[in-house]
Amino acid sequence: MNTLLQNDSLLLIIDIQEKLVAALDKDIVVTKAVKVAKAAQILGIPAIVTEQYPKGLGRTVPQLKEVLPENTEIVEKTSFNALLEEGMKEKIKRFGKKQIVILGIETHICVHQTASALVEEGYDVYVIKDACASRTKYEFKQGIEAMAANGVKVSCVEIALFEWLKGAKHPHFKEVQALIK
């Protein structure tokens, strides 16, 4: 399948933490990530959040934390590729989803390495380009290109939300549509 399915998706949010967001030119990534997380909450799509060395980089930003789907697990990590963290592969497998929707910071490091590893594990991986960020435009661009070359499907917030909905008759259409108005 080349489009997202609500019932077969898992949202993976990578390192949208206080100090990483502060290092960016703008925090547009937070606004976009909040929209995706809120849509996942509305649609019952499970999520996992990672935090890279939170003792030094801070925790997930509060505005994102407050809209996460119920029972979202937050995984502390030190590996750039989240799958290298003990038990992470099993946590993802436990959900039984084929499609992994990934977004976060930094595009060219943790998002890229994790997304590419997920492809190697046999998942269909969709990176939400406009909900990712790096400190520089060049690294961001290289990260997106590297993921695409590794088989990651490049998407954006609106594409993902409307693919999950499939049509205006979806019972949560108005609620999800309101997130992007």
RALIN-V824543 format. One record per helix or strand. SS is the DSSP state (a for helix, b for strand). FROM is the first residue (numbers start at 1). LEN is the number of residues. If there is no record, write none. Layout:
SS;FROM;LEN, SS;FROM;LEN
This chain:
a;6;3, b;9;6, b;17;1, a;18;5, a;28;16, b;47;6, a;54;4, b;60;1, a;62;4, b;73;5, a;82;3, a;88;7, b;99;7, a;107;14, b;124;10, a;137;13, b;153;3, a;157;9, a;173;8
